[in-house]
Amino acid sequence: MAPNKWRNIVVVLLAVCEFRPNHGAPVGSSMDIYRMDIDCKVTSRFARTLITTEIQNTGNSSQEAIFDVELPKTAFITNFSMTVDGVTTDGMVKKKEDAEQQYDRAVSRGESAGLVQSTGRKMENFKICVNVGARATAIFKLTYEELLKRHHGSYELQIKVQPKQLVENFQINVDIIEPQEISFVEAHGTFITNELVDVVTKSHTGNKAHITFKPTMHQQRKCAICSETLLDGEFTIKYDVKRETTAGNIQIVNGYFVHYFAPSSLARLPKNVVFVIDCSGSMRGRKMQQTFEAFTKILEELPEEDHVGILKFNEDVSKWKNNLVKAAPDNIKSAKEFVAQITARGGTNINAALVAAAEMLRNERTSKALPEISTSIIIFLSDGDPTSGVIDLDTIMRNVKSATEGVATLYSLGFGWDVDYGFLEKMSLQNGGLARRIYEDSDSALQLQNFYKEVAFPVLLDVSVQYPDLQVNDLTQNSFNHYYQDSELIVAGHIDNNDIHVLTAQVTAQGASEQFSMKVETNIKEDDVIATEQRYAFGDFTERLWAYLTIEQLLTKQISAEGAEKRNITEEALKLCLKYGFVTPLTSMVITTPEDDNDGRKVVANKPKEDDDALSWTQPVKTAGRTAGPRAGLMPRGRSRSPTRVLQYARLLNSVNLNSPRLIATEVNVDVVPAIVRVPSGRRRKIMYDLNPVEEVTTNLPTIIPGPADVAAVALITLPFASDKIFLGIDETPDTWINLLHSPDLEITLNGKLSPDRRSFARLGLVNRKKSLSMDISAHNITVISGQDTQTVPWTSTLQGVRSVNKEARKLFLTLEGRFRAIVLLKKNPDHLKLHIENKKADSEFHMGLIGQMMVKDNILVESDEVTILGETYPAKQFPTCNFSSYGVKQPGPCTKVTLKSSNAFAGVSHVVPGIFDFPPDS
């Protein structure tokens, strides 16, 4: 059969691999977790955790074993190894780009895929799936390290426990060694019942503590006759050490030192705080209610010596009072009433709100209305992007920095996942503060309160930690704006003079009533001997803690740095990551696993950033030669082994035998095009769909009846009020211009022309009348007309001076008056454009256009087999897990596919327009 006759031929790979949220074996399978050891050693706040899991295949055929653990977001993976069928392989940390290139080169050979994934507030997920032979064993070992930060007067170590089945040998062992005497130790688990309380043992003597949790299989059962485990939750250890009002404690091992500074019994400094509360339309409902609950509690706990101001803002800014006032009972009562009356509506003018807050503090300082020795902070709460006033993010950051410089520290709280966290973080760091994400859960109010408690009680200002006589180098941060009660400052460095016998540290700061100045001296030789005698958990801990802290601080600086400074910081951090083997946002861990056919499989572990989309992981199709190759009769030896050549993408089979663990080819009814189809041997299954066009398959395949032609998805739509993303296909001739979005109020128009195969766009045209801006975007170049100026650049060049437009390689990010974001992606071979439209706000504005009509909540209803738009219903397909990567979205999720004609919905008026910059009829 000629190759061109295989255009619509598809097959499905059924991989014997289960995808679950946590480690364990498939229901009804013969994969048993025989042993799970969690061993953690904490040395002077620095924790190293080793998780060892031994999985046994008790069956008579090979099966997939999954190692699936959660680790703290602040941790860096430092080692991973697995022993499968007696063969041990280890991970290697590489520069992220090098690891990704190696991974891409290996895709055609097939591989398991492991990826660190953001899974919640405090945890990330690491997961890998490998084949284990009959009656064989797999042993996985993962090591990660983290510095325990002191919050609210204690250090917290959190261990996720979710084996998903009874484990014959399960135990948690934690050893803590501190330089100071331990004052208390607490250990508890969210799953601990009265029967399990005595299974947790803890003891501490002097500067050492030991905690164990070792339940038997019987004690793990939910009930006496149950086969389900009750081990499902967090095991948390909290402790603190005894401390005095001193210059701190210094530890020295092998020439590296760590200096811990957390004096006790210091008087609180008065603070001047301005709360800036977003009350735009997107905050309505539960968010606003939780904000009210949180601020009611916060206001009640303000010390009377503090001064307070409150601003609320949407497109306008309103003040509780024009000046800051003391937190006296009458004022607090009035403040509560003001917050209680806040209603959410309108746009989001972030620039005006933050500049107004800074000006309030500056004016109060100028008029000397505030205590001379006090600190000023702005606490900013928002859930959205700027949509009113100044909306260009760079301009906002410049304005806020200018307004707050020398006046206040900015702390930003981003409410929910939709907030532009990267923007808030960068803006906060530029102004001496930090950002924190507030998760939209039932305890959001408590999250707000807990953050405020971290900065509620400053006791020192302008803290400086110095080491005289140039005794040290490679210092981490040693000057700090504040020291807050119940926290801790840590400085680390390297002693560069072997002749020095005593390390001296001088700490100076401004206290509530007087200057703080103290000195501490540490005998270097004696401290080294003490560390050796105490047999610390890992002898190089001071050096690794220094490296960890340095990398962490460099990555933070990188966020707000620009140009050459940013490149230098990145290079310095990368060198340390590679030297010490830390998996960070700059590095990945690559694991090569030997296979029977010597092709090998690559595993890549990456670390996400908080402002990334929640990263996911996928299991690419197995190597054709192993899972579906010659032994399965799919393709002859010597032909390309790439799964993308064997079946560029498989289509969903309505009649497939889902119980078979092997490759199946059968008659298809083509509705969507899944890029990867995975079906485990157990009952639970996960299938990934990628609605991209099928490419021609030239390999000799078994005879399969092809399905009918399908209109491919050309756009991806993300709506804030729908859990599914929408894949949109457009059934229209390629030579017509189609109005995709037209907003009369925002004065925005977006038109598109389909590519010849109707699988993407050949050109896009954008008009923003408010900004006198037009853009002609093709697969070859980008033309921007701004007023009287016109510039045309190829995709390989940068755009100059275009506000609200960002270009990154083959991606264009177009901010449409803050309400929408359009992402245009250039795809190669052949060149074509993909479009992703995001609606940031669930507003009620009037929008037109084939896509625009879907942007209003009341206009659209998405159901399992149909989509209703403005009262008209169209057939649709719904899928539980879809791959959006070709549209620039990393996280998979549910999707709905619908195909529309240009005349669909909007009272039957055609969305066809005369040209690239024309408006639709009746607009």
N, C-alpha and C positions, 0 to 999 in steps of 0.2 A: 504494500500500500504506500502511495506517495506521501512524503512528510506533510504536505500542506493539508492533507485530509484529517490530520490529527489535531486541528486547531481547538476543537471543543471536547477532546477526549480527556477524561479525568479519572483519577484513582484516589483511593483513600488509604493512608497508612494507619493501622491500628497499633499503637505502641503499648507495650505492657508496662505502663507506668502510671501510678496514681499521683494526683496532685492534690495535696491537702494542706490546710493551714498550719499543721504542726506535725512533729515527727510521730511515727507510728506505722503500722502495717495496714494494708487494705482490709476492709471488713471481709471476713471469711477467707482470707488468704493464709498461707503458711509462713508468712514473715513475722517472726517474733522478736521483740526487743528483749534480749537476754540480760543485758547489763546497761545501766546508765549511771555514770559517775559524774558529778559536778563538783570539781575541786577548785576552791578559790583561796588564794593567799593574798592578804592585804598587808603590805609593808609601808608604814608611814603614809597612809591614805592612798597609796598606789596599788591597785588591784589587778591581779593576773588570774584569769579564770580559764580552766581547762575542762571542756565537756567531752567526755568519752562515751560513745554509744556503740554497743555491739549488737548487731542484728543477725539472726540466724534464719536461714531458709531451710525449713524442715520438710519441704516438699520434694517431689521427685523430678521437678523441672525448674529451669531457671526463672527467676522473677526479679522485678525491680525493687531495690531497697531505697528508702528515702531518709536522708538525714536532714532534719528541719528544726532549726533552733531560732530563738529570738535573743538578741543581745542589746544592751543599752545603746541609745543613739550617740552617747558621748564616747563610746568605746571604739578602739581601732583593732580590727582583726590583725593578728601578728603571725599566726601559723595555722595551717590546715593540712591534715594528712588523712589518707584512707587506705586501709588494707582490705583488698577484695580478693578472695580465692588465694590468699597467701602472698599477694603482690602488693607492696606498699608504694604509694605515690605521694609526693609532697607538693605543696603550692609554692609559687615563686612570685614575689611582688615586683611589678614592672610599672613603668610609666603608663598612664591610662591609654594614651594614643597607641603605644606599641602593643599593649595587650589587646586592644580592640582590633588592630590590624591582624595580629596573630589569630584572633578569634574569627575574623572574617575569612581569612585564608583557609581556616579549618572547617568552615560551614559546609562546604561541598562534600566533606568526608563524613559529616554527621558527628554530633557530640552531645553530651549532657550539658546543661546550662545551669550554673549557680549564680545567684545575684543577691546582693544585699538590698533589702527592700524596706522602705519606710512603712511601718505597720500601725503606728499609733503615736501617742504622746511621747513615750519614753523609749520605745523599743524599735529595733530594726530586725529584719528577718533574713537568715541565711539558709539556703536550701540547695540540695543536690540529689540527683536521682541516678543510680547506677545499677547495672545488671549483676545479679549474684547467682552463681550456679547452684544446681541441686545439692542439698545437704551441705552447703558451704556457709561461710560466715563473712560478714563485712564489719570492719571496725573503723569508726570515724572519730577523729580528734580535731577539735577546734579550740584555738587559744585566742583570747582577746584581752586587751589591757585598757584600763581607764583610770583616771584620777578622780577620786571621790571628792566632790565639792561639799563644803559645809553650808547648809541652809537651815534656818530656824534652829540653830544650836545643835545640829547633829550631822553625822555623815550617814549616807544611805547607800546600801548595796542591794540591788534588786536582781533577782534571778527568776526567769520565766520557767514555769514547770507545766508541761503539757505533753506527756508521753502518749496520750490517746489510747493506751492499753495498759494492762497490768504488766509490771516489769518484775522479773524474778529477783534481780539484784539492783535495787535503786538506792542511791544515797547522795546526800549533799554534805560536803565537809568544807567548813570555812575556818581559816586560821588568821588571826589578826595580831600583828606586832606593831606597836607604836613607840615612839621615843618617850612619850609622857605616859603617866599612869592613866589607865582607862577608867572613866567615871561611871559609865553604865553601858549595858548591851541589851538590846531588845531583838527578838526574832519572832516573826509571825508570818503566817501564810493566809491568803484569802480563802483557801480551801481547807484550812485547819479546823477540824471538828473537835468536840470535847474528847472524843476517843483518841484523837491524834495529838492532843496537847502534850502528853507525856513523852511522845516520840521525839519531840524537839528538845534537844539537850543543849544547854549553853553554860559556859563557865568563864570567869575572867579573874586573873590574879595579877596585880601590878599592871604591867604594860602589855599583857598578852590575854587573848580571848580565843575560845574555841566553841564552834557551833556545829552540831550535826543534826541531820534529819534522815533517818533510815527506816522507813516503814516496810513491814513485811507485805507479801502479796495479799494476805488476808486483810491487813490494815488499809491497804489501798482501795479495797472494794467499796462501792457505794452502799452496798448492803451485804448481809452475810452470804446470800446466794447470787449476788450480782456478778456479772463478768465485766462491768464497766468500772473504770477507775475514777476516783474522786480527785485525783491530782490534776487540777486544772486551774491555774491562776499564777499569782506572784508570791514568791517567798522573799520576804524583805528583812534585812538586818539593819538596825540603826544603832549607832554608838557615838560616844564623844570621849574626849580626854580632859583631864584636869588641867587647868591653865590659870595663870596669874597675870597681873598687869605688868608685863615685861616686854622687852624688845623681841620676844619670840624664841623659837627653838631651832637650832641648825643641826643638820645631819650631814656627815661627810663620808663618802665611800669611794675609794679608787680615784680621788682627785675631783670628783663632782660633789657639789653640795646642794642641799635643799633647805630653804629658810621658811619656816611657818610662822605667820604673824596673826595672832587672834587674841589680843589682850582682853581681860575681863574687867567688869566693874567700872567701866568708864561712863561718865555722864553723857546723856543724850544732847545732841545739838538741835536747836530749833530749825525747822525747815519751812520753806515757802513752796507750796505745791499748787499748781494750776492743773485741774482736770479738764481735758478737752474731749468731749463726748460727741461722737458721730450720731446724728439723729436723722439721717437721710432715709429715704423710703425703704432701702434694703434692710434697715435695722428693725423694721416693724415686727410686731409679734413677740415671739419668745426671746429673741436677742435683746430687745428693749426691756422686757420684764426682768431678765437676768441681770442686765446692767443696773437696773434700779435696785435689785436685791443686793448686789455686790456693793454699790456705792453707799447704800444705807448703812451697811456694816462698817465699811471703811471710814465713813464720816463719824460714826460713833466712837471709833478707836483713835481718832486724831487727838494728840496731846494739846492741851489748851495753849501752850506756848507757840504752837505752829500757826502759820498764816495760810489761808486757803482761798482759792478762787475757782470758779467753775464756768466753763464755756460750753455751750452746745452749738452745733453747726449742722446745716444742710447746705443749701446754696447761700444762705445767710449765716451770720454769726451773732449769737445772743449771749449776753453775760448775765450771770446771777447777780453780781454786783460789779461796779466799775473798778473797784479796788479790791486788793486782797484784805481779808479781815481775820482777826484771831479766831481760833476754833473754840470760842466760848459756847456754852450750851444754847443760848438764844440763836446764835448764828448757825449752829449745827442744825437746829430745828428748822430754820428758814432754808438752809441748803437742802435738806431732805425734801421739803415741800417743792422746791424748784425742780429737783431731779424727778420727783413723782409726777410732775405735770408735763414732762418731756414726751412729745409724740413724734413718731417717725414718719417723715414724708419729704419729698423733694430731692434735690441733687446733692452733690458732695464737693464742698469747697475747702479742700484740705489746706491749701496755701493760706487763705485768709484766716482760717482758724488758728493755725500754728503761729503765724506772724502776730496775730492779735494777742495770743497768750504770752509770747516773748516780750511784746511791747508793754503789757501789763507789769511784768516783772521788772523790766528795765525802768519804767517810770517810777515804780515803788522804790527801787534802789536809789534812783536819782533824788527822789524826795525824802530819802532816809526814813521811810515809813516802816522799813523792815529791820530786824536786828542786825547789827554790824557783823557779828559772828553767826552766820547761819548759811544754809545751803538752799539753793532754788532748783526745783525740778518740774518738768512738764510731763504729765502722764496722758498719753494720747491713745484713745480707743477708737478704732475704725474697722469696718468690714469690707471696704470697697476701694475702688480706684477714684481719682479725682474726675468729676464730671462737670464741674462748674467753676467759673473763674479761671485761674491759671491751671491748665491741665497737663502741661508738659512736665514730666517728672524731673528732668534735669533742672529746669527753671525753678520748680518748687524746692528742690534740695538746696540750690544756691540761695534762694530767698530765706529759707528757714535757717540755714547756717549763718547767714549774715545777721539775722534777727536775734538768734540765741547766743552768738559768740560772746563769751565772757559774762553771760547772764544766767544760763540754766543748762541743766543736763536733760536730754530728751529720752524718755522711755516710751516705746510704741508697743501696743498690744493689738495684734491682728486677729480679728474675730472670724474664725472659719477658714476653710480651705480656699475659697474664692479670692481672698484678699491677696494683693500683690505683696507677698511677704518680702521678696527681695528688695523692693523699693523701701519698705518700712525699715528693714534691717540696715540698709546702707545709710539712710537718712539718720537713723538713731546713732549709728557708730560715728558718723561725721560730727555728731553733737554730744559725744562723750558718754552715750548711754548704750542701750541694747534693745532688741526687739524680742518679743515672745508671742508665740501663737496661742490663741485661746480656742480650744476645740469646742465645737457645737454639740455638747453633751448635756445631760441633766445637771451636771455640777459645774457648768460654765461660771456661775456666780462665785463658786468656791475657788475656781482657778484664778479669777480676777483678784479675789481677796488674798490668796496665797502669794501671788506675785507682789502685791502691794506690801505685804509684810516683809519681803526681802529688802525693800528700800525704805521702809517706814521709819527706821530709827538710825540715822547717821550718828556716829560718835567721834569720827575724826575726818578732817578735811586735808587735802593736799598732802597725802602720805608719800614720803620719800624714804627709800631704803638704800643706803650707801655702804660701800665696802672700801674703806680708805686705803691709801698707799698702793692703788692699782694692783691689788692682790689677785683679782679675778678677771675673767673675760667671758664672752658668750653669755652675758646676762639675759635672762628673760625680763619681762616688764618689771620695773622696779619703782615706778611712780604711779600713784593712783589718786583719782579725784576724791574718792570717799572710802572710808572703812565703815561698813554697816554692822550694827550689833548682831551677834550670833552668826557671822560669816567668817571668812578667813582669807588672808592674802598670802600668796606663795611666790617666792622668788627662787630661781635656781641658776646655777652657773658652774664654771670650771675654774679651778685654782691653777694658775699658770706659773707658779713659783714653788718649786720643790723645797726651797730653803725656808719657807714660811712654816712656823709651828703653830701659830694661833691665827684663826680667822676672826676678824672683827667686823661687826655689822652695826651701823648707826641708823636708827629710825627716828625721823622727825615728822611732825604733823601739827595741825591746829586742832586743839581740843575745844571743849565747850566754853571753858573759861580761861585757859592758858595754853601755851605751847607744850606739845608732847615731845619729849626728847629722851631716848633711852638707847643704851648700848649693850650688846651681848658679845661675848667672846667664847670661842670654841677651840679646844685643843685638837688639832688635826690628827695627830698620831693616836691620841687616846680614843677619839671618836671612831677611827678606823678599827682599832682593836676591839672596842665594844661591839661594833657591828658584826665583826667576825665571830666573837664569842657568842653572840645571840643567835647566830646562824639564821640570818635573815632569809626570808622566803626565796629571794633571788638576789644574789650579791651585787648585780649591776643595777639595782633598782633606782639609785640616784641618777645615774646616767640616762636610763630609759625615761625616768620621770622628767628630767630636763628636756630630753628630745620631744616627748609627748607635749609638754607645756609650750615649748618653742614652736612646734608645728601648729598647735592649736591657735596660738597668738598670731602667727604668720598668716594662717588661713583667714583669720578675722580681719587683719589689716588688708588683706588682698581684696576684700569686699568693697572697701571704700577707696582703694588706691586707683590711680589712673596711669596710663602710658608706661614709660620706662620703669617707674617705681613699681607698678603692678607686675611687670615682667620679672624684675629683680627679686621681688618677694616670692613670686611663684617658683622661680628657679631655686632659690634658697630652701624653700619648704620641700620641694620635690627631692632635692639631694638628701635631706634628712629622712624623708619617707622611705627612700630606697635604701639608705644606709641601715636604718633600724627596722626595716621590714614592716611598716605600718600601712594598712589599707585605708586610704583617705580619699577625699574627692579628687586628688591628683593622681592616684595610683590604683591599680587593680591587681588582684591575685589570679594568676593563671595556673591551672592544674592540668597536666597532660596525663591521660590515663592510657596505658598500653592495652591494645586490643588484639584479637586473634589475627587480624589481617594487617597488623602493623601500621594501620593508618593513624591510629590514636584518636582520642577525643579531647577537646579542650573545654575547660570550665573556667569561666571568668567571674570573679567576685568584685563588684564595685560598691563604693560607698556613696549613698545619695546625700544631697544637701537639703536643708530644710525648705528652701524655696523651689526645689525641683517638684515636678509632678511626682506623686507617689510612684516610685519605680516598681516595675514588676519583673518577673523572670519567666522565661519560656523554655520549653524543651523542644529544640528543633528536631525535624524529622531524622530518624536514625539513618546511619550510613546504609546506602542501598545494598552494599555487599553483605551486610550483616542481617538487618531486619527484613529487607525486601529485595535482596539482590539475587544472585544466581540460584541460591538455595530456595528462593521463593519463586523462581522462574520468571522474574520480572525483566531482567536484562542480561545479555551475554557478558561474559568476562571481557575485560579490555575496553569496554565502553565507559563513558563518563559516569563517575560515581555520584555526581552532584544530585541531591534530591530536587534541586530547582530545575535540572534538566530532565529528570525522570518524570516529574509532574510539576510544572512551574507552579501551579496551585491546584489543590484538589477541591472538588465541589461537594457540598453536602449531599449524602445519599439518603433518600427516603426509605430505601429498602435494604440498607446494609445490615449485616448480622453483627450487632454491637457486642456480642459475647465472644467473638473470635479474637484471639490475641495476635493473629497474623495479618498479613496484607490481604485485602479483599478488593476485587474489581468487579463491579456489577453495573447494571443499567442505572442511569442517573436521571434525575429530574432537576435541572439546573435552575436554582434560584439565587444562590449566593456563591461566592468563591472563597472557601476557607484556605488561608495560607498554610495553616498547620492543623492537622486533625489528630488528636490524641485520645485514645480510648484505653483505659487500664483493664486489667483482667478482672478486677473486682466489680462491685456494683456501682461505685461512684465514678463519674466520668467528668472530664473537662475538655471541651472542644473550643479551639480558637478559630475565629473567622476573620478573614481579611478580604474585604470586598474590593479587590483590585482585579484588573483584567487578566484573563487567562492568556498566557503566551503560548506560542506554537510549541508542541512537543515533538521532537524528531526521533526519539528513541523508539525502537520496535517494541510495541506493547501488545498484550493480549487483546483480542477483539472486544471492544466495549462499545455499547451504543451511545453515541453522543447525545447530549441534551440540547434543547432549543437555545437560540441566541438570547442574550440578556443585555439590558442596558446597564452599563457599569456605573458605579458611583463616581460622581465628579466632585462632590463637595461633602464635607463633614460639618454638622451643625451641633453646637453645644448650647443647651438651654438651661438656665438656672433652676427652672421649675420641673424639669423632666429628668428622671434617673438615667434614661437611655440617651445616648448620642444618636443622631439621625444621619444615616448615609442617604444622600439624595442622588438619584439618577434623573437625568433630564432627557425625555424622549422628544427631541427636536432636531431639525436639520442643522448641520454644523455651520452653515454660512449665515445664520441669523444671529443678531444681537439680542440677548435676553436680559431683561431687567431682573437682577437678583435681589437688590435691596434699594428701597427709596423711602427716606424719612423726610416728609415735608417740614416737620418741626426742627429737626437737626440739620436740614439742608444737605443731606448726604445721598449720593446715588452711586450704586455699584452695578455695572453691566458686565456680562461675560459672553464670549463666543466659544462654542464647543470646538474641540479638536476634530479632525476628519473622522476618527473612529468613535467619537462621542464618549470616550473614556476619560476625558480630562478637558481642560480649557486651553485654547490656543492663545487667547488674549483676554485681558481684563481691563476695564476702564473705571476709574474712580473719580468722582467729582465731590469736592467739599466746598460748597459755596461760601460758608462762613469764613474759611481761610483762603478763599480765592485760589484754590489748589485743584489741579487735575493731574491724574497719573494714567499713563498708557503702559500697561505691563504685558510684555510678550515673553515667549520662551527665549528670546535672543537679547533683548535689552529692556531698559526701564526709562521712560521719558516722563519728566516732571515739569509741569507748567505752573509756576507760582507768580501770579500777577503778570508782569511783563517779561519775567525771566524763564528761560527754558533750558533744561539740561537733559542730555541723553547719555546713559552709561550702560555698559554691558553688565551682566550679572557678576562678573569677576571683579568689578570696581565697587567703590563705596559711594553712597549718596552724601552730598554735602549740604548742610544747612536746611534740611527738610524736617520741620517739627512734626511730631506725632508719627514719624515713620522711622523704624529701625530696620537695618539690614544686617543679617548674619549669614555669611556665605550664601547658600542657596535658599534662604528664607527671608521674606519680607513681613514685618509686623506693622500693621496699619491700625492705629488707635483712632476709632471713629467717634469723636466727641465724647470719649470716655464711656459711652454706652455699649459700644460693640468693639470687638477686635477681629480684624481679618488677618489671617496668616496665609500667605501665598508661598507655595513651595515649588521650586524648579526641580523637575525630575528629568533624568537623562535617558538617552537611547530608546526611543527618540525623545527629543526635548519636548516637554509639556508641563502644564501648570496644574497643581492641585490646590484646592481652596478649603480652608477651615474657618468657619464663622463662629465666633463665641459671643453670646449675649451675656453681659456681665450682670445685668439687673433685671429683675422680674417686674418691669414697669408696664404701664398701661398706655404708653404713647401709641399713636397711630402710625403704622408702617405698611408700606406697599412692597411689591416685588415678590418673585417666586419664593425666595427665602425669607424676605422681610415679613410676609404675612404670618410666618410661624413664630415670630419673635415676641408676640404678645400672648400672655398666659391664657386669656379667655378665647383666643382664636384657634387653639390647637389642642387636640386630645390624642394621645398616643396609646394605642392598645396593642394586644398581642398580634393580631392579624389585620389591623387596619389603622389608618391615620385619618382623623377628621380635622379639616381645615375650613374655618368659616362655614361650618354646617355641611360641607361636602366631604364624603367619605371615599378613601382610596385604599386599595389593597396594599398590605405591607407584610413584612416578615420580621419577626423578632428573634434575636439570638442572645444567649446568656453571656458569652464572653467573646469579644471582638478585638482584633488587632488594629490599632489606629496609627501604627508607627509611620506609615507612608504619608500621614497628615501631620506628623511632628508631635504626636501625643504618645508618651512612653507607656502610660498606664492602660492596660486592657480593661474592658468593662462591657456592660450590656449595650446592645445597639438595636436599632430598628432601621430596616431598608425600605424606602418608598421611592417610586418613580413617578414623576409628574410630567405633564405636557405644559407647554407655555401658556395654555389657556386655562389651566386648572385653578380652581378656587377664585377668590376675589371677584365674585359676581360674573365669572366667565369671561372677563375682559382679558385679552391676550397680554402677556408680559413681553412680547416682542417689541423692540424699539428700533428706530431708524438707524442709529449709529452708536459709536463707542461712548459718547458723552451725552446722549439724549435722555430725556426724562420720560417715564411711562405716561400713557394717556390719562387725562383727567387728574393730573398732579399739580 
